[in-house]
Amino acid sequence: MGLQQLPKDKKPAKLVVMVTTGATGHWNVPWPTDQSPTVQSIFENESGIKMEIVGMGPDDQFTKIVQDATTKAAGYDVLLDVAAR
């Protein structure tokens, strides 16, 4: 993973990831068993970067993305599973 090779002073402490509300479990629910690690925990352990998963309904995603870009707030680092409009 390329993030593992970044120097510590170049790594973000946290990535804020927007996903469709129904997709949050893909990141933070253990699978295939309750004893399995989550994808989020694997990412955090291997990269050293915390993830904040933000679930958002499709109707709100477009508005939030436009607001974020317009105001340059940079509230989200990664946009995944974003519903098309």
Stockholm file with secondary structure:
# STOCKHOLM 1.0

chainA/1-85         MGLQQLPKDKKPAKLVVMVTTGATGHWNVPWPTDQSPTVQSIFENESGIKMEIVGMGPDDQFTKIVQDATTKAAGYDVLLDVAAR
#=GR chainA/1-85 SS CGGGGSCGGGSCSEEEEEEEGGGHHHHHSCCSSTTSCCHHHHHHHHHSCEEEEEEECHHHHHHHHHHHHHHTCCCCSEECSCCCC
#=GC SS_cons        CGGGGSCGGGSCSEEEEEEEGGGHHHHHSCCSSTTSCCHHHHHHHHHSCEEEEEEECHHHHHHHHHHHHHHTCCCCSEECSCCCC
//
